[in-house]
């Protein structure tokens, strides 16, 4: 592995991929999946190892870059950065954008390194463990994640669950995963596949935020200001070690589970940090613990998602599915045979996760001051540019103007939900998790002959359901707070 990255060309490709990933991840509407999918044809003429280094570097950079726009604009550049908006943006508008970015970058590095160790040392054992989870266990895991929505954002449990339920409802149009029948399409053929995540995400967070600022009654819109340092004192990291290790571990473990992804990892780590914090009332208002938990977890899912990909040939994320195609295109067989037949490819993937995380940290930390200054751009310039990027991002996904319309509609929905104090993060997470839950439940029912009993007779499934119920009924002492008041 060391010999591989002693090659200047390989190092250059890793740096190029990481920088491109950070740039794309920081722009609302653009995603790492889009970048890697568009770059894949460019790797056809490259050596397999070189192509994999470039693509994996993009993966790491894209997940990390999402925190920039999430922190400075409250517009998550990637779905994984949704939870970061809850505390990163409030800290930034309080005059500490550099510190918010520094916390996010440092936590991202820590989570990436923890998941790299797991990828390096535990790929085969952890992949074997993940295969023991059947559809009923995965369904129960999603129910646990939905139960966590009760505490998302600065909202009551009822509001969090209501927003999550609305997200589940919006996920219903499209094709039934078991029967293949169309439902709730209202005659629109473009709805045969349901509402796509990217237009919904862009609309809720980007367009919704623009509408909120444009229609604000308090004169000037909230503006991020401040030129503080991104350097975080070592004492803070020492005090947050438990949070860092817990969040990184959660992100890595959830990343291993096929199809679950960074959304659940970030949510689970964030809520675990909130429920164990001495100051849960600070979450959603600029909590350092919240930023650290969210960013360490979503970066840790990268290494976790690559474990089943290289060990079993099962992608652990959407980007993992694209990387699976890259392996096949280059004539490589993912799975146990990859370790014996193409060890260089395995070393390239594992080594790039380490090198790209180190590069990501240096690039983002060095550039944090200048990145923070992006927030000083006039809204008259910024809003049209962001809107144009949003329209392009929604359209470029599938080349459909219908997706642009969906984005605009959900922009209005997000704006009105903000007015009603319904947490947008809960809505998006409910929207993302509903299809996962339905697909696994249908698969489980077909395997069990229509019986629901395995949900409670399989130990892991039962344990997850009991945990979900416990989270709904348990409320940490002293965490109650008065209803939020509108601030000027």
N, C-alpha and C positions, 0 to 999 in steps of 0.2 A: 504493500500500500504506500509506503514511504517512497519507494523507487518510482511509483507511478506519478506521484505529485511533485517529484523532483524535475519533471519535464515542464519547461516553461509554457509549452503549448497547452498542456492540460490545466495548468494553473490559470493561464489566460482565459480559457474557456469557462472555468469555474467562476472567475471574477466577472466575465461578461454575462453569464447566466444569472448570477446573483444580482448584479446592478440592474439588468433588464427586469428581473422579477420584482425588485424593490420599486422600480419606476412604475410598472404596470399595476402592482398591488396598491400603490398610493393613489391611483386615479379611480374615483368612483365610476363604476360601469365597466371597467376592464378587470379581468380575472386571470389568475395564473393558469386556469384551464384553457382559456382562450389563447393566451400567449404560447403555451406548450403545444396546443393543437396546431396553431399557425406555424410554429417553428419546426414541428416534426418533419415535414417534407424537406426542410433544409438540411436535415441530418442524414438523409438517405445516402448521400455521397461521402459521408464521413465514416471513419472507423467506428465500430460499435461503442468502444470505450469512450471515445471523444464525444460522440453524440449523447451518451448517457450522462456524462459529466455536465454538459451544457444544460440538458433538460432538468436534471436533479437540482442544479444550481438555481434555475428559474423557479422551481418548486419552493425551495427554502426562502428565496428572496421575496416571492409573491406573498407568502403567508406573513412574513415579517413586515413587508411594506404597507399592509393594510392598516397598521396602527397610525400611520402619518395622517391620513385624511380623517380617520376616526377621531384622532385627538385634536386636530386643528380645525376641522370643519364639521365634526359630528356626522360625518358621512363615511361609514366603513368601506374601505377600499376592497375588502374581501368579506364574505359571509362570516369567516372566523373572527373578524374584528368587531362584530356586533356588540359583544359584551364590553369591549374596551371603550366604546363611546360613553358608557354609563358614568365612568369616572375620569377618563382621559380628557374629555371635552370640558367638564366643569372645572378641572384643575387648570386647563389651558386658559379659559376665560377669566379665571381668578388672577391671571398675571404670571402663571408659571408654566408656559408651554414647553420650555426647555427641560424642566424637571419631569414633566409628564412623559415627554419623549425619551428622556434618559432612563426612567423607570421601565418603560415599555421595552426599550432596546436591551437593557440589561437582563430583564426577565426572559425575553425571547432567547437570548444567548444561553441562559441557564437551562431553560426548557429544552432547547435544541441539543445541548450537550448531554443532558440526562437521557433523552431519547436515543441519541447516538450510541451511548454506552449500551442501552438495551438492544439496539439494532446490531451492534458489534458482538455482544456476548450472549444474548438470549433469543436471537431470531428464531431458531428452530423450536426450542421448548415453548416459547410464547405462542408461536404459530400453532403448535399442537394443541395448546390449551384453548385457543380461540375456536378451533374446530369442534370442541365439545359443546359449544353453545348452539343449540338448535333454534328453530324459528320461534318457539314459545319463550325461550330465554331472551332472545333479541326483542320480542314484543314487550316483555316485562321490563327490559332495560329502557325502552322508549317510554313506557308508563312512568318509570322512575324519573326520567328526564322531564316529562310533562308535569310531574308533581313538583319538581323544583321551580317551575314557572311561578308558583305561588309567591315566591319571594323576589322575583326579578324587578329591578328598578325601585324607584321611590314611590311605591304604590302598595295598597292593601292587598292581602291575599286574594280577595274577591276580584279586584281589578286585574291582577296578574293572571288569574285563571280565566277570566272573561276574555282578555286579549288573546291568550293562548288558544282558547276555544274558537274564537273568530278565525285565527290562523288555520286551525284544523278544518273549519268549515270551508274556507277559501280553497283548501287543497283538494276538495271533493270532486270538482268538475274534471272530466276526462274519462279515461278508460279504466274500468274496474280491473284490479290486478288478478282476480281469480277467473272471472267469466269472460273478460274482454269486451263486455258491453259498455256502450257510451252512456254517460250520465251527466246531466246538468250542463250540456253544451249549448243549449238554447239555439240550436241550428247553426252555430259558428263552427266551421270545420277547423279553424285555427285553435279551437279549444279541445280538440280530440286528445291532445297530450296534456291538457290542463294548463294552468297558469305557470309559466316558467319562473324559476327562482330569481334570475338576474333582473328582469324587468320589475318584479315585485320589490326586490331589495333596493334597487336604485330609486324607485318611486317613493317607497316608504321613508327612506333616510335622506336621500339627496333632494328630490323634488319637494318632498314634504317640508324639509328644513328651509328651502328657498321660499316656499309659500308662507311659512311661519314668519320669516324675517321681513318679507315684503308687506305682509298684512299686519305687522306689529303695530300696536297703538301707542307704543311708548317712544316714538321717534326713532333715533338711531338704533340699528340692530346691534345685537351683542357681537363684540369684536374681540378676537384674541389679541392680546398685547403683552409685551414683556420680552426682555432679552436676557433671561436668566440662563445660568449654565446647565448643561445636560449632565454634568458630572454628579454622580450620586456617591455620597460618603460611604466608605466601607462599613461603618457601624450600622447603617440601615439594612444593608444586605445581611449582616450577621443576625440582626433582630428578626429578619424575615425568612430565615433558613427553613423553618418548618413549613411556612406557606409555600416557599419555592419548591421544596422537595415533594410536598403533598400535591400541589397543582401539577407539577411536571409528571409525577407518577400517574395521576388521574388522566392527564392528556395522553401519555404513552399507552396506558392500558386501553383506553377507549379508542385510540388510533389503530390498535391492532384489530379491533372488531370490524369486519368488512361492512362497508356501507354506512357506518355510523358517522365518523368524521369529526372535524375540528369544532363544529357547532356545538355538539353535545359535550365534547371535552372542555371547551371554554366555559359553557354554562355550568357544568357539574363542579369544576374547580372554583368558579366564582362563588357559587352558592355554598360550597363547603367552607370557603374562606369567610363568607359573611356569617354563617351560622356558628363558627368557632371564634369569631373576632370579639375582642373586648369592646369594640366600637362599631357595632353593626349599623348604627344610625348614620354613620359617615358614608356608607356605601351608596353610590349614586350621586354623591355630592363632591367627588374629588378624592376618594379614598386611595391611598397609596397601595394598600393591601389588595384592593379590587383590580387595579391596573396590573399588579404583579401576578395575581392569580390568573387573570384572563390571558395575558400574553405568554406566560410560561407554559400554560396548558395548550394553547393553540399551536405554538411552535413545537411542543413535544409530540403532537399528533403526527407530525411529518415523519419522524423516525419510526413511530409506531405503525403508521400506515404502510411503510415500506417493508415491514417484517413479513406479513402474509404474502406480499407481492413477490418477494424474491424467494421465500421459503416454500410457498404453496402455489404460487401463480394466481392468487386471489387478491384483487386490488382492494385496499382498505379505504379508498377514497375515490372521488371523481377523477382527480389528477392521477391517482394510481392506475385507474383504468386506461388513461391515455398513455402512461408509461408502460403499461402492459403491452399495448399496441406497438410501442416503440421497440420493446424487446423482441416481439414476434417479427416485426418488420426487418430487424437486423439479424434474423435467423437464430435467435437465442430462445431456449425453452425455459420459461420461469418454473420454479419449483425445485425440489431436491436435486434434480440432475444439474441445475445451474451451478451448484457449488462444486460439482466434480468436473463438468465439461467446460465451463467458462468461469473459472475463479477470478479472472481479471475483471469481468463484468461485475461480479459481486463486490470485489475490492473497490471498483470505481464508484459504485452506488454508495457503499458504506463510507468510503473516504470523502466523497463529495459532500455528504451531510455534515461531516466535521468541518471541512475546509470552508464550505459555504456559510456555515453559521459564524465562524470566526471572521470571515470577510464581511458578512452582513453587519456584525457588531462594529467593526472598524469603520466601514463606510457610513453607516447611519449615525454613529457617535460623532465622527469628525464633521459630518454635514449637518448635525442637528441644529446648530445655530442658524445656518442658512435656510434649513428646512422650516424652522420656526418663523423666519422672516416672511415666508410665503403668506402668512396670515395677515401681513400688513397691506397686502394688495387690496385696492379699493373693491368694494362689493359690486360697484357698477361695472368693473372689468371682470371680476371673479365669477359673478352669477351667470353672465352669458357664456363664458368659457366652460364652466361646470355643466350648465344645461346642455351645451353642444356635445360635450363628452358623454353625458348621460344618454342623449338621443342616439349618438353614434354607437355607444356600448350596447344599448337595448336592440338597436336595429342589426348590428353586426353579428349578434348571437346566432340568428337564423335567417337574416335577410327579410324579416317580416315587419311591415309597418304596424301590424296588429300588436306586436310586442311593445312598440313605442306608445300606442294607445293605452295598453295595460299599465305601462310605467306611469303615464300621466294620471290615470284613474287612481292608482294606488298612491300617487303623490298626494292627491286630495284626501284619500282615506287616511294616510299617515298624518296629514296636517290636522284633520278633525279628531283623530285619536289623541293627538298631543293636547288639543284643546280640552278633551274629555279626561285627560290624565290617565289614559290607558297606555301601558308600556309597549313601545314598538318592538323591543327585543323579544318580548313574550309572544307577540303576534308572529314574528318571523320564525322563531324557533318552533312554534306550533305548526306553522305552515310547512317547515322542512321535515319535521318528525312524523307528521300524519301519514304520508305515503309509506315510510319505513315501517311504521306500526301495522298498517293495513296489509302490506305485502307479506310480512312475517306471520301475522295472524292467519291469513288465508292459506299460506303454505303449511302452517302447523295444523290447521283444521283438515286440510286435504290429507295430510299424513296420518292423522289420528281418526279418520273416518267421521269427522264432524264433532268430535268430543272436545269440550273445553277443559276436561279434568286435568290434562297435563300441565295446565297453568299452575295448579296447586299441588300436583303430585310430583313434579320434577323439582328437586331441592333448590337449584339455583334460581329458577323462575319464582318459586314461592318466596325465597329470601328477598329477591328484588321487589316483589309486590308488597311484602310486609314493610320493607324500608320505605317504599313510596307512601303507604298509608301512614306510617309513623311521621314522615316529613310533613304530611298535610295536617296532622293533629298536634304536632309538637311545635311549641313556640318558645324560643329562648327567653328566659327571664330578663326583663329589662329592655327587651328589644322593641317594645311597643312605642309608638310615637304618634303624635297628633297628626291629623290630616294635613297634607301639604297645602300651603297657601301660595297664591300667585305672587311672584316677586316682581318688583318693578324693573 
